[in-house]
């Protein structure tokens, strides 16, 4: 028997500079073959993914945002709607790594970062490094967020990265989910009792 898909969609916002591989990571997750000449996202694109927790399926709406400067205002508006964030940089682009600090600060300014899981992703580890693993870990540690390394080209750790963030989001939200489900049950029982009273 298939698990129930909840109506609630958790919003996952993917942030990071252009050319760090955000769209390629999502394409890999969707089973789409890696494209060496992949084009940059213009504005915001999204798709739905699902994950199972406590025997039920939940929907995660993943927003792929553009990293170009002119689209940053769009991305920051989306941050307020996010339930969790993936900040991506490429290990061969030191400027993109530096920019991740701006994204973390922006999340912190726009929302309560202590209640919104953030995952720092070092992508393109199949390329020659210009940003060390130690630098990535240290940044994540100082900002109290999690860190993972991936390769959209080879598929290394792509599913693991998304599953890690899904799990973090669910763990933050599960008490609210249970409370909502209990309220629904109470309302249904109340309706049944009221309907019987008029029989």
Phi and psi restraints in degrees (value plus and minus 20) as a CYANA .aco file:
   2 UNK   PHI     -95.1   -55.1
   2 UNK   PSI     130.3   170.3
   3 UNK   PHI     -92.1   -52.1
   3 UNK   PSI     133.3   173.3
   4 UNK   PHI     -92.9   -52.9
   4 UNK   PSI     115.5   155.5
   5 UNK   PHI    -113.0   -73.0
   5 UNK   PSI     101.1   141.1
   6 UNK   PHI     -91.4   -51.4
   6 UNK   PSI     131.2   171.2
   7 UNK   PHI     -92.7   -52.7
   7 UNK   PSI     -51.0   -11.0
   8 UNK   PHI     -84.3   -44.3
   8 UNK   PSI     110.2   150.2
   9 UNK   PHI    -127.8   -87.8
   9 UNK   PSI     107.0   147.0
  10 UNK   PHI    -106.9   -66.9
  10 UNK   PSI     109.7   149.7
  11 UNK   PHI    -109.4   -69.4
  11 UNK   PSI     100.6   140.6
  12 UNK   PHI    -129.7   -89.7
  12 UNK   PSI     100.8   140.8
  13 UNK   PHI    -126.0   -86.0
  13 UNK   PSI     103.1   143.1
  14 UNK   PHI    -118.3   -78.3
  14 UNK   PSI     100.7   140.7
  15 UNK   PHI    -141.7  -101.7
  15 UNK   PSI     138.6   178.6
  16 UNK   PHI     126.8   166.8
  16 UNK   PSI     143.3   183.3
  17 UNK   PHI     -85.5   -45.5
  17 UNK   PSI     145.6   185.6
  18 UNK   PHI     -84.9   -44.9
  18 UNK   PSI     127.6   167.6
  19 UNK   PHI      53.3    93.3
  19 UNK   PSI      -3.9    36.1
  20 UNK   PHI    -112.4   -72.4
  20 UNK   PSI     -28.4    11.6
  21 UNK   PHI      80.7   120.7
  21 UNK   PSI       0.6    40.6
  22 UNK   PHI     -80.5   -40.5
  22 UNK   PSI     -69.7   -29.7
  23 UNK   PHI     -85.5   -45.5
  23 UNK   PSI     -55.0   -15.0
  24 UNK   PHI     -88.2   -48.2
  24 UNK   PSI     -54.9   -14.9
  25 UNK   PHI     -83.0   -43.0
  25 UNK   PSI     -65.7   -25.7
  26 UNK   PHI     -86.2   -46.2
  26 UNK   PSI     -59.9   -19.9
  27 UNK   PHI     -80.9   -40.9
  27 UNK   PSI     -61.5   -21.5
  28 UNK   PHI     -82.6   -42.6
  28 UNK   PSI     -62.5   -22.5
  29 UNK   PHI     -79.5   -39.5
  29 UNK   PSI     -54.7   -14.7
  30 UNK   PHI    -104.2   -64.2
  30 UNK   PSI     -22.5    17.5
  31 UNK   PHI      64.2   104.2
  31 UNK   PSI      -2.9    37.1
  32 UNK   PHI    -109.3   -69.3
  32 UNK   PSI     116.0   156.0
  33 UNK   PHI     -81.5   -41.5
  33 UNK   PSI     120.9   160.9
  34 UNK   PHI     -82.0   -42.0
  34 UNK   PSI     115.9   155.9
  35 UNK   PHI    -136.7   -96.7
  35 UNK   PSI      93.5   133.5
  36 UNK   PHI     -80.6   -40.6
  36 UNK   PSI     -49.2    -9.2
  37 UNK   PHI    -125.5   -85.5
  37 UNK   PSI      10.0    50.0
  38 UNK   PHI     -77.0   -37.0
  38 UNK   PSI     117.6   157.6
  39 UNK   PHI    -105.6   -65.6
  39 UNK   PSI     134.4   174.4
  40 UNK   PHI     -91.1   -51.1
  40 UNK   PSI     129.6   169.6
  41 UNK   PHI     -89.9   -49.9
  41 UNK   PSI     118.4   158.4
  42 UNK   PHI    -128.6   -88.6
  42 UNK   PSI      92.9   132.9
  43 UNK   PHI      58.7    98.7
  43 UNK   PSI    -144.1  -104.1
  44 UNK   PHI    -154.9  -114.9
  44 UNK   PSI     113.7   153.7
  45 UNK   PHI    -143.3  -103.3
  45 UNK   PSI     139.9   179.9
  46 UNK   PHI    -174.2  -134.2
  46 UNK   PSI     141.2   181.2
  47 UNK   PHI    -172.2  -132.2
  47 UNK   PSI     143.5   183.5
  48 UNK   PHI    -120.9   -80.9
  48 UNK   PSI     116.0   156.0
  49 UNK   PHI    -145.2  -105.2
  49 UNK   PSI     143.5   183.5
  50 UNK   PHI    -150.4  -110.4
  50 UNK   PSI     134.6   174.6
  51 UNK   PHI    -165.8  -125.8
  51 UNK   PSI     130.5   170.5
  52 UNK   PHI    -124.8   -84.8
  52 UNK   PSI     109.6   149.6
  53 UNK   PHI    -157.0  -117.0
  53 UNK   PSI     113.0   153.0
  54 UNK   PHI      31.8    71.8
  54 UNK   PSI      18.8    58.8
  55 UNK   PHI      60.7   100.7
  55 UNK   PSI     -12.4    27.6
  56 UNK   PHI    -148.8  -108.8
  56 UNK   PSI     127.0   167.0
  57 UNK   PHI    -110.2   -70.2
  57 UNK   PSI     119.4   159.4
  58 UNK   PHI    -144.4  -104.4
  58 UNK   PSI     126.0   166.0
  59 UNK   PHI    -115.8   -75.8
  59 UNK   PSI     114.2   154.2
  60 UNK   PHI    -138.5   -98.5
  60 UNK   PSI      97.5   137.5
  61 UNK   PHI    -111.9   -71.9
  61 UNK   PSI      92.5   132.5
  62 UNK   PHI    -118.5   -78.5
  62 UNK   PSI     101.4   141.4
  63 UNK   PHI    -120.8   -80.8
  63 UNK   PSI     100.2   140.2
  64 UNK   PHI    -116.8   -76.8
  64 UNK   PSI      87.7   127.7
  65 UNK   PHI    -118.3   -78.3
  65 UNK   PSI     133.0   173.0
  66 UNK   PHI     -97.1   -57.1
  66 UNK   PSI     124.8   164.8
  67 UNK   PHI    -116.8   -76.8
  67 UNK   PSI     -30.1     9.9
  68 UNK   PHI     -84.0   -44.0
  68 UNK   PSI     129.1   169.1
  69 UNK   PHI     -71.9   -31.9
  69 UNK   PSI     -61.9   -21.9
  70 UNK   PHI     -90.5   -50.5
  70 UNK   PSI     -32.9     7.1
  71 UNK   PHI    -123.6   -83.6
  71 UNK   PSI     -19.3    20.7
  72 UNK   PHI     -85.3   -45.3
  72 UNK   PSI     -50.5   -10.5
  73 UNK   PHI     -85.1   -45.1
  73 UNK   PSI     -54.9   -14.9
  74 UNK   PHI     -86.0   -46.0
  74 UNK   PSI     -65.2   -25.2
  75 UNK   PHI     -81.6   -41.6
  75 UNK   PSI     -62.9   -22.9
  76 UNK   PHI     -86.6   -46.6
  76 UNK   PSI     -51.4   -11.4
  77 UNK   PHI     -85.6   -45.6
  77 UNK   PSI     -57.2   -17.2
  78 UNK   PHI     -88.9   -48.9
  78 UNK   PSI     -46.5    -6.5
  79 UNK   PHI     -77.3   -37.3
  79 UNK   PSI     -58.5   -18.5
  80 UNK   PHI     -82.8   -42.8
  80 UNK   PSI     -44.5    -4.5
  81 UNK   PHI    -111.9   -71.9
  81 UNK   PSI     -25.5    14.5
  82 UNK   PHI     -98.3   -58.3
  82 UNK   PSI     123.9   163.9
  83 UNK   PHI    -119.7   -79.7
  83 UNK   PSI     -37.3     2.7
  84 UNK   PHI    -185.3  -145.3
  84 UNK   PSI     137.5   177.5
  85 UNK   PHI    -154.9  -114.9
  85 UNK   PSI     122.9   162.9
  86 UNK   PHI    -139.3   -99.3
  86 UNK   PSI      95.7   135.7
  87 UNK   PHI    -122.8   -82.8
  87 UNK   PSI      98.6   138.6
  88 UNK   PHI    -131.7   -91.7
  88 UNK   PSI     116.3   156.3
  89 UNK   PHI    -155.2  -115.2
  89 UNK   PSI     143.6   183.6
  90 UNK   PHI    -123.7   -83.7
  90 UNK   PSI     115.6   155.6
  91 UNK   PHI     -87.3   -47.3
  91 UNK   PSI     -30.4     9.6
  92 UNK   PHI    -119.9   -79.9
  92 UNK   PSI     -13.9    26.1
  93 UNK   PHI    -146.8  -106.8
  93 UNK   PSI      69.4   109.4
  94 UNK   PHI     -76.4   -36.4
  94 UNK   PSI     -54.6   -14.6
  95 UNK   PHI     -84.7   -44.7
  95 UNK   PSI     -55.2   -15.2
  96 UNK   PHI     -89.0   -49.0
  96 UNK   PSI     -55.1   -15.1
  97 UNK   PHI     -85.3   -45.3
  97 UNK   PSI     -65.3   -25.3
  98 UNK   PHI     -79.3   -39.3
  98 UNK   PSI     -58.4   -18.4
  99 UNK   PHI     -88.1   -48.1
  99 UNK   PSI     -43.2    -3.2
 100 UNK   PHI     -79.6   -39.6
 100 UNK   PSI     -51.1   -11.1
 101 UNK   PHI     -83.8   -43.8
 101 UNK   PSI     -57.0   -17.0
 102 UNK   PHI     -85.3   -45.3
 102 UNK   PSI     -61.5   -21.5
 103 UNK   PHI     -83.7   -43.7
 103 UNK   PSI     -62.4   -22.4
 104 UNK   PHI     -82.1   -42.1
 104 UNK   PSI     -65.6   -25.6
 105 UNK   PHI     -82.3   -42.3
 105 UNK   PSI     -58.8   -18.8
 106 UNK   PHI     -85.2   -45.2
 106 UNK   PSI     -63.2   -23.2
 107 UNK   PHI     -78.8   -38.8
 107 UNK   PSI     -63.7   -23.7
 108 UNK   PHI     -83.4   -43.4
 108 UNK   PSI     -53.5   -13.5
 109 UNK   PHI     -97.6   -57.6
 109 UNK   PSI     -56.2   -16.2
 110 UNK   PHI    -107.5   -67.5
 110 UNK   PSI     -40.8    -0.8
 111 UNK   PHI    -173.3  -133.3
 111 UNK   PSI     157.0   197.0
 112 UNK   PHI    -105.8   -65.8
 112 UNK   PSI      79.1   119.1
 113 UNK   PHI     -86.4   -46.4
 113 UNK   PSI     -41.4    -1.4
 114 UNK   PHI     -91.6   -51.6
 114 UNK   PSI     -39.0     1.0
 115 UNK   PHI    -130.8   -90.8
 115 UNK   PSI     -15.8    24.2
 116 UNK   PHI    -145.0  -105.0
 116 UNK   PSI      84.4   124.4
 117 UNK   PHI     -76.5   -36.5
 117 UNK   PSI     118.5   158.5
 118 UNK   PHI    -147.2  -107.2
 118 UNK   PSI     111.7   151.7
 119 UNK   PHI    -138.3   -98.3
 119 UNK   PSI     102.3   142.3
 120 UNK   PHI    -109.2   -69.2
 120 UNK   PSI     103.9   143.9
 121 UNK   PHI    -136.9   -96.9
 121 UNK   PSI     100.4   140.4
 122 UNK   PHI    -113.5   -73.5
 122 UNK   PSI      82.3   122.3
 123 UNK   PHI    -116.2   -76.2
 123 UNK   PSI     149.3   189.3
 124 UNK   PHI      43.2    83.2
 124 UNK   PSI      21.4    61.4
 125 UNK   PHI     -93.2   -53.2
 125 UNK   PSI     -21.8    18.2
 126 UNK   PHI     -98.0   -58.0
 126 UNK   PSI     -30.0    10.0
 127 UNK   PHI    -118.3   -78.3
 127 UNK   PSI     149.4   189.4
 128 UNK   PHI     -87.1   -47.1
 128 UNK   PSI     109.7   149.7
 129 UNK   PHI     -95.7   -55.7
 129 UNK   PSI     118.9   158.9
 130 UNK   PHI    -143.4  -103.4
 130 UNK   PSI     -27.3    12.7
 131 UNK   PHI    -144.0  -104.0
 131 UNK   PSI     102.3   142.3
 132 UNK   PHI     -97.7   -57.7
 132 UNK   PSI     139.9   179.9
 133 UNK   PHI     -81.1   -41.1
 133 UNK   PSI     -58.0   -18.0
 134 UNK   PHI     -80.7   -40.7
 134 UNK   PSI     -61.2   -21.2
 135 UNK   PHI     -82.4   -42.4
 135 UNK   PSI     -60.8   -20.8
 136 UNK   PHI     -84.9   -44.9
 136 UNK   PSI     -67.2   -27.2
 137 UNK   PHI     -81.2   -41.2
 137 UNK   PSI     -61.8   -21.8
 138 UNK   PHI     -85.5   -45.5
 138 UNK   PSI     -61.3   -21.3
 139 UNK   PHI     -82.9   -42.9
 139 UNK   PSI     -66.8   -26.8
 140 UNK   PHI     -81.1   -41.1
 140 UNK   PSI     -61.3   -21.3
 141 UNK   PHI     -85.6   -45.6
 141 UNK   PSI     -63.2   -23.2
 142 UNK   PHI     -87.9   -47.9
 142 UNK   PSI     -47.3    -7.3
 143 UNK   PHI    -119.6   -79.6
 143 UNK   PSI     -15.1    24.9
 144 UNK   PHI      38.5    78.5
 144 UNK   PSI      23.9    63.9
 145 UNK   PHI    -146.4  -106.4
 145 UNK   PSI     146.1   186.1
 146 UNK   PHI    -107.8   -67.8
 146 UNK   PSI     139.3   179.3
 147 UNK   PHI    -154.3  -114.3
 147 UNK   PSI     120.1   160.1
 148 UNK   PHI    -169.5  -129.5
 148 UNK   PSI     132.1   172.1
 149 UNK   PHI    -131.8   -91.8
 149 UNK   PSI     120.8   160.8
 150 UNK   PHI    -160.3  -120.3
 150 UNK   PSI     147.0   187.0
 151 UNK   PHI    -159.7  -119.7
 151 UNK   PSI      92.0   132.0
 152 UNK   PHI     -87.8   -47.8
 152 UNK   PSI     -47.1    -7.1
 153 UNK   PHI     -90.0   -50.0
 153 UNK   PSI     -65.3   -25.3
 154 UNK   PHI    -113.1   -73.1
 154 UNK   PSI     -36.3     3.7
 155 UNK   PHI      68.9   108.9
 155 UNK   PSI     -19.1    20.9
 156 UNK   PHI     -80.6   -40.6
 156 UNK   PSI     101.9   141.9
 157 UNK   PHI      45.2    85.2
 157 UNK   PSI      -8.2    31.8
 158 UNK   PHI     -86.6   -46.6
 158 UNK   PSI     -74.3   -34.3
 159 UNK   PHI     -81.7   -41.7
 159 UNK   PSI     -58.4   -18.4
 160 UNK   PHI     -82.7   -42.7
 160 UNK   PSI     -59.0   -19.0
 161 UNK   PHI     -83.8   -43.8
 161 UNK   PSI     -67.6   -27.6
 162 UNK   PHI     -86.1   -46.1
 162 UNK   PSI     -61.6   -21.6
 163 UNK   PHI     -83.2   -43.2
 163 UNK   PSI     -56.8   -16.8
 164 UNK   PHI     -80.8   -40.8
 164 UNK   PSI     -66.0   -26.0
 165 UNK   PHI     -89.7   -49.7
 165 UNK   PSI     -60.5   -20.5
 166 UNK   PHI     -76.9   -36.9
 166 UNK   PSI     -64.9   -24.9
 167 UNK   PHI     -83.1   -43.1
 167 UNK   PSI     -62.8   -22.8
 168 UNK   PHI     -82.4   -42.4
 168 UNK   PSI     -62.8   -22.8
 169 UNK   PHI     -83.3   -43.3
 169 UNK   PSI     -66.2   -26.2
 170 UNK   PHI     -81.4   -41.4
 170 UNK   PSI     -62.4   -22.4
 171 UNK   PHI     -82.1   -42.1
 171 UNK   PSI     -54.6   -14.6
 172 UNK   PHI     -92.5   -52.5
 172 UNK   PSI     -57.6   -17.6
 173 UNK   PHI    -113.1   -73.1
 173 UNK   PSI     -33.3     6.7
 174 UNK   PHI     -82.7   -42.7
 174 UNK   PSI     -52.7   -12.7
 175 UNK   PHI     -85.5   -45.5
 175 UNK   PSI     -60.7   -20.7
 176 UNK   PHI     -85.4   -45.4
 176 UNK   PSI     -58.9   -18.9
 177 UNK   PHI     -82.6   -42.6
 177 UNK   PSI     -66.5   -26.5
 178 UNK   PHI     -83.8   -43.8
 178 UNK   PSI     -60.1   -20.1
 179 UNK   PHI     -84.5   -44.5
 179 UNK   PSI     -60.9   -20.9
 180 UNK   PHI     -83.9   -43.9
 180 UNK   PSI     -63.3   -23.3
 181 UNK   PHI     -84.6   -44.6
 181 UNK   PSI     -57.7   -17.7
 182 UNK   PHI     -85.2   -45.2
 182 UNK   PSI     -60.5   -20.5
 183 UNK   PHI     -83.5   -43.5
 183 UNK   PSI     -59.3   -19.3
 184 UNK   PHI     -82.9   -42.9
 184 UNK   PSI     -63.0   -23.0
 185 UNK   PHI     -82.6   -42.6
 185 UNK   PSI     -62.2   -22.2
 186 UNK   PHI     -84.1   -44.1
 186 UNK   PSI     -62.3   -22.3
 187 UNK   PHI     -84.4   -44.4
 187 UNK   PSI     -59.6   -19.6
 188 UNK   PHI     -85.5   -45.5
 188 UNK   PSI     -62.6   -22.6
 189 UNK   PHI     -84.2   -44.2
 189 UNK   PSI     -59.2   -19.2
 190 UNK   PHI     -84.4   -44.4
 190 UNK   PSI     -60.3   -20.3
 191 UNK   PHI     -84.4   -44.4
 191 UNK   PSI     -60.8   -20.8
 192 UNK   PHI     -82.7   -42.7
 192 UNK   PSI     -63.4   -23.4
 193 UNK   PHI     -84.3   -44.3
 193 UNK   PSI     -62.2   -22.2
 194 UNK   PHI     -86.4   -46.4
 194 UNK   PSI     -57.2   -17.2
 195 UNK   PHI     -88.4   -48.4
 195 UNK   PSI     -55.6   -15.6
 196 UNK   PHI     -87.9   -47.9
 196 UNK   PSI     -52.5   -12.5
 197 UNK   PHI     -84.2   -44.2
 197 UNK   PSI     -44.4    -4.4
 198 UNK   PHI    -117.7   -77.7
 198 UNK   PSI     -15.5    24.5
